[in-house]
Amino acid sequence: MGHSARDVFAMLRGLGVPMEAKPFAVGVRIEHRQRDLDAAQYREAAGSPALPPASYKLAYHTRGGRGVFSFCVCPGGQVVAAASEPGRVVTNGMSELARDGENINGGLLVSVTPADFGGADALAGVAFQRRLKEAAFRAGGETYAAPAQTVGDFLARRPSTGAGRVSPSYRPAVTWGDLRACLPDFVCDALAEALPELDKRLRGFADPDAVLTAVESRSSSPVRILRDETYQSALRGLYPCGEGAGYAGGILSAAADGMRAAEHILEDYM
């Protein structure tokens, strides 16, 4: 299953399948003008038809030990609504094949651990995600608009009242304000520490007009379904694998884990 299959997690736990909460990451989508990051990456070659829209991959460790990193970067793309439950707002990102949109966006995420979830239950991470999404729904005005803030205002700790040079792509709309209304302080503090440092590695990343849209909370599964050396659960015949089971962190690693699970199944049946 996928990393947000909450009904499946609950059903398996009801059957007595052992599972545990696991670390993942939460944060925002950060949005820049594509041509600005093209200029930062390609310099004098920016605009050449021989070059694709620029992307990036960034990471930083805070003084407190949190990881802050980019995730699922979408050149020429848009920030999209990904809510699957009423009364909650969550964002994601996508690019169309042409990657010819005005903006580039990516997840900017902070690592979280079971100690942050406020409970010892195996599904405490799911509850933590839901609280963030409910807070984002309220901060957005309870209309499924997403809360947003410019980087400049976020770093200055003042609410935003509108866009600068970067127009947010999220639909149906964004509601300008202060993201501390919907994100934990430790997440905001980590982002505020990381942004100026990441700007040293990619000029313009902390552009005051860049847009932060909340909340991005589905980077990977908040649950790990336990398995043994044969890849089977304590419920024999069940082979937890891939991202939703907590053994992968993206499309390729999930596919590789599924292939290994298939090999174990073949060993059992052959």
JONORBEL-V970670 format. One record per run of one state. SS is the DSSP state (helix for helix, strand for strand, loop for the rest). FROM is the first residue (numbers start at 1). TO is the last residue. Records with the same first field share a line. If there is no record, write none. Layout:
BEGIN
SS = FROM-TO / FROM-TO
END
This chain:
BEGIN
loop = 1-5 / 15-18 / 22-23 / 46-58 / 62-66 / 75-77 / 82-90 / 95-102 / 113-113 / 117-123 / 140-145 / 157-173 / 177-178 / 182-184 / 202-210 / 217-222 / 226-250 / 270-270
helix = 6-14 / 34-45 / 114-116 / 124-139 / 151-156 / 179-181 / 185-201 / 251-269
strand = 19-21 / 24-33 / 59-61 / 67-74 / 78-81 / 91-94 / 103-112 / 146-150 / 174-176 / 211-216 / 223-225
END
